[in-house]
Amino acid sequence: MIVLTEIRDVREHLRAERFAAAKEGRELQVGFVPTMGYLHEGHASLLRSARMDNDLVVLSIFVNPIQFGPNEDFDRYPRDRDKDMALAKREGVDIVFLPSVDEMYPQPTKTKVHVAELTDHLCGAARPGHFDGVTTVVSKLLNIVAPDRAYFGQKDAQQVAVITQMVQDLNMDVEIVPCPIVREEDGLALSSRNVYLSPEQRQASLVISRSLRLAEQMAREKESATAGDIASELVRSIEAEPTAVIDYADIRRFPSLESVPSSMRVKDADGKLLIAAAVKFGATRLIDNVILTMEGDK
């Protein structure tokens, strides 16, 4: 496993690997997993998918300052380089790209990538400017690595939708591969921010996955359930936990993230529906979701 900290070195190393493969008469397939570090089994699942699909796997670890708001947790975002390197080595990563902020942003950024409409809702509404920071850094990383495939966790379903739209709109030559949410045995979605939770908050946070399962069950089993019914049930269930503060609890089409009429029977929907929630426990904000594939009435 090679650890590189400079953009130039990443490009040169990958160029050499591709050239060597071409001399052998084969095309090198590169898989890429961009992360902010403090890696856990959710990240490991992305790396395993990348390892399965590609000849070479690149992992980036970069806590991106421009996707954090002024009152968010950039400075205290958890970091553990030794643990990250151990997990990367265990999962067979070939290259770890570990740039500094100065390497990624040597001067103030005058160019940002903005995806309209998809970023107006859910986390985009709660965190203004967040997705511009995400799409800008991801576009930079994709330009640096030039992978065949890039892997993202479905836990941040809005991020997956936004990045997929960006790649389509800008004709980027990369396949975006969404990967399933990885959960603890009790249902909590894995997140680097879970480390912030006190034992009491950790127990209380189970209300998110529990409520999403109830909403999913209602959508699948209750013929008359409308989108409004399901959203109301989701809110009611989360609010039963007194320490939970709802940022949003919503149901939308996926991946367009268009709103769903509250009066529409969910059974009548075509395509995919996203049931998503963001909930705070103290200062810690957690997100989770379920995605339903609906067939609608024919």
Secondary structure, 3 states (H helix, E strand, C coil): CEEECCHHHHHHHHHHHHHHHHHCCCCCCEEEEEECCCCCHHHHHHHHHHHHHCCEEEEEECCCHHHCCCCCCCCCCCCCHHHHHHHHHHCCCCEEECCCHHHHCCCCCCCCCCCCCCCCCCHHHHCCCHHHHHHHHHHHHHHHHCCCEEEEECCCHHHHHHHHHHHHHCCCCCEEEEECCCECCCCCECCHHHHHCCHHHHHHCHHHHHHHHHHHHHHHHCCCCEHHHHHHHHHHHHHCCCCEEEEEEEEEEECCCCECCCCCEHHHCCEEEEEEEEEEECCEEEEEEEEEEECCCC
